[in-house]
């Protein structure tokens, strides 16, 4: 027997979804965004619908100090709108308890979960926050995001789908979300030149990211939590480094699940390696640090993986081999 708790969030999606903002009324509205979007066309477009005060939000990987600072800044506001990627959206979840509208500019999927990640002492840790009341998925909001970042965030969404599928916590419901989300993302990430494909990616991200409400992620996500903040690897790029090796490590125990999304006769880890190269997203840990530095954190890596949804427990030697392989 299984049990599913539905999210209460309202999702407005599709081309022109941003027009819904004309309905928003509030005495004091804050719009939290990244420094890179402070002079953007999308911000200007949003401000044509609402009157809001602009606040610069948390930096990459959502440092805990930035979350604390944002908590103080948002006191007294009736409505907060988050415009940006995972760091902005997570930061607001952890710092504001009022009416929250999330407008993602990437495919990270942070808007679809209750938990928010913040970096403490070099490790990204999740805790439950206030999920958005409204999510606006308009492909126009992604147009000013650098293509490499948008693609990397889409790989992160694929990572959600794959790791949900082989998670120890997987259910028929999460499997269905993961399979359909994966298929949509692999299709749309090959060509982001059309708004329709970007909208398809947003729906694929929506499906794959909903799984995180119900199933703990595995070693690929854990790699990002340990090595992303430590070596300043952008969110999403960690999945471009770790996902093929994560699938390979879990393949023997997860094969029956993964065949749902495999091409016939080709193991998923081989396909994923080729796919990431095809979309120019394949990366290596060696681009960000030395092997000696990376190996210093294998003990922490082991502890986090073995407390996650990963279907395989690992030891120090397995962790070292994993780090060496992704290096």
N, C-alpha and C positions, 0 to 999 in steps of 0.2 A: 504494500500500500504506500502511496506517495501523497504528499501535500504540497500545494503551491500557493504562495501568497502573492496576489497581483499588486503591482505598483499602482499608486494613486495618481501618478503624474499624467498630465495631459500633453500629448505630442501633436504639434502642428507641423505638417511636413509637405514637401513638394515645392516646385518653383512658385515664387511669390508668397511663400509662407510668412515672410517678414511683414507683409502687409497687415497681419493680425495685430501687430503692435499698436495700431491705431485705436484698438479697444482698451489699451492700458491707461488706467487713471490712478493717480496717487499724489499725495501731498509732497512727499520727498522721494525721488527716485535716484538711485546711484547706478551708474554703468561702469562696471569693472572690466578692464581690458589690459592687453599687453602694451608695452612701450611701442612695439612695431606697428600697432594699429591705431595709435593716437591721432594720426593724420590720414587715416585710410578712407577710401570711398564708402566702404561698408559702414563705418562708424557715422559718417555724414548722412548716409541713407537712413540709418536707425534714428538719428536725431531729428530727421524730418517728420517722424511719427510721434516722438515723445520728447518731453523736456526733462533731461537728466543731468546730474552732476557727474563728471568723469573722474574716475579713480584708477590709478595704475596699480595692477594686481601683482600677485606673487610671481617670482622668477621661476625658471625651469626647475623641475623636481620639487616644487612647492616647499621651500625651506620653512621649518616650524616658526622661525622668527618672523618671516613674512606673513604667515597665517595669524600670528598674534597681533602684528601691526594692522592687518586688515580688519580684524575683529574690532579694534578701537575705531578705525575709520568709518565702519558701517553702522555704528551706534546712532540711532535716531532716524534711520531711513525706513520707509514703509515698504518699498519694493527695491530689489537689487536685480540688475540684469548682468549676466556674465557673458562676455564676448571674447572667445579665445579657445585655446586647446585645453588639455587635461589639467595643467597647473592652475589656470584661472578658475575652471569649473570646480575642481577639487577644493581650491582655496576658499571659495565662497561656501561650499557645503560645510566646511569646518569652522566657519567664522560668522555665519549669519543664520538666524532661525526664522526669519520672516518670509514673505512672499518672494519667491526666487524664480527668475526666468533665465534659462540657459540657452545661449546661441553658439553652438560649436563651430569653429572654423577649421577643425581637423577631423580625422576619423578615429580619434583615440577612444571614443565611447564612454568617457568619464561621466557624461550627463545621464547615463542610463543606470547608474548604480547609487546605492546609499552610502557606500564607503568612500572615503577620500584619503589619498596618500599624501603624507608629509614627511620630509626628510629630517631625521633626528640623528645627530652624531654620524653622518655619512651613510645611513641606511634609511631607505624609504619604508615607512610603516603605515599601515592602513588602520583607520578607525571609522566608526559609524558617524555620519554627519546628517545634515538636513538635505534631503534630495530635492531636486527642482520641482516646483509646482507646475511649470510649463517648460517644455523643450521645443524650440523652433528649429526644424531641420530644413533650411533653405540652401540649395546648392550655391546660390550667389554669395553666401557667407564664406565660401572656401576659395573664391577667385583670387584673393590677394595673399593666400598662404603659399609660400614657396613650394614648388612642385615636389622637391626632394622630401620636404617635411610632410606634405600631404600623403605621399606614397608610403613613407615610413610609418605614419600613423595608421594607414590602411593595413600594413603588415601587422601592426600591433593588434588590430581588430581580427585579422586572420588568426593570430596567436590566441586570442580569446576563444575563438571557435574550436581550434584544434585541442587546446588544453582542457576545455570544457568537455570535449568528446571523450578524452581518456582520463578525465578526473575521477578520483575515488568517489566523488559525490555525484557523479552523473546520473541522470534519470531519463526516462523516455521524453519528457518535456524539454530538458536542456539539450538532449541529443537532436531533437527536431529543430530547435533554434540554431544550434551550432551548424548543422548540415546545410540548412538553407542560407544562413548568413555567410558561411564559407563559400558556397557556390556563387553567390552574388558578388562577393568581394573579389574573387579570382577573376571573374568576368570583367568587372568594371575597372579594376586597377590597371588593366592593359591599355586603357585609352581614357584619359581624363579631359579630353578636348571638348566634350559636350556636357551641357548642364544635366542632360538625362542620365549620363553615366555617373556623374558626381552625385546625383540624387539616388541612384541605385546603390552607390557606395555608402551613402548615409543610411539607407534601409538595411544593407548588409551589416553595417556597424551596429545598428540598433538591435538586430536579432542576436548577433554574436555576443554583444556586450551585456545583454539581459541575462545571459548564462551566469555572469559573475555574481548575481544576486543569490544563486542557488548552489553553485559549485565552486570550490576552491581551485585556483589555478595551480600550475605545476612548475617544473624546473626552468622553463624559459622565462616565465614571469619573475621567478625568484632570482634568476641571473640579473634581470633588470633592476630589481630592488637593491641588490648588493653592489653591482658594478656600475650602474648608471650614475647615481649621485657621486660615487667615489671618484670616477674618472671623467665626469662631466660629459657623459654620452647622452645625446638627446633622447627624449622619450620616444619610443618607437624604433629608433635605430638599434636599441638593445635586442629587439626581436629579430631584426635583420641580421644580427650576429648569431643569435642562439637558437632560433626555431628549428632549422634542419637537424642540428645535433640533438635537440630536445626530443624531437620525434624519433630519431634513430635510437636514443637511449631507452625510450619507452616502447619501442616497436614490438618486441616479442610478446609483451603482455597486452598491448593495445591493438594488435593487428585486426582483430575481428571488428572493433569499433571503427578503425580508420579506413577499412575497405569501403565504407559508405561514401567516402569522398576521394578515393583513389582512382586513378586511371588504371585500367586493366593491365596487369603485367609490370607495373612500375611502382615500387615502394614510395610512399608519400614523402619520405625524407629526401629521396633523389629528385622527385618532382619539385619539391619546395626549393631545393638548392638551385635548380635550373630556372624556376619561375622568378626567384628573386634576382637572378642575373638578367633575365629577360626584361624586367621592369626597372633595371639599374638600381636595385636596392640592396644587393648583397654586400655585407660589410664584415670586417674582422676586428677583433679586440685589439690586435696589434696596431691599429690606427690610433689608439687612444692611450696605451700604456705599454710597459714592458712585461714580459712573462713573469719575471721575478716579482714585480709589484703585484700582479694579478694573483699569483699563487699565495700571497700573504693572507688572502681573505677566504681561502677554501674552507676553513673550519666554520666560519660564519655562514658560508654558502650551504654547507652540509646541514647545519642546524635548521636553517630556514626551509630548505627543500624537504627535510624529513618531518616538518610540521605543516606541510602544505597538502594540496590535493594530488600531488604527483603519485602515480600508481606504483612507482618503484622507489624503494629506499636506497640511499646512496651512502658510501663511506668516503673517507678522505682520498683514497686512491682513485675511486671513480670520479670524484669531484675534480681531482687534478687532471685526469685524462680528458674530462669534459672541457675544462678551461684551456688545456693545451690544444684540443681539437678546434675550438672556436677562435683561438688566437691566430 
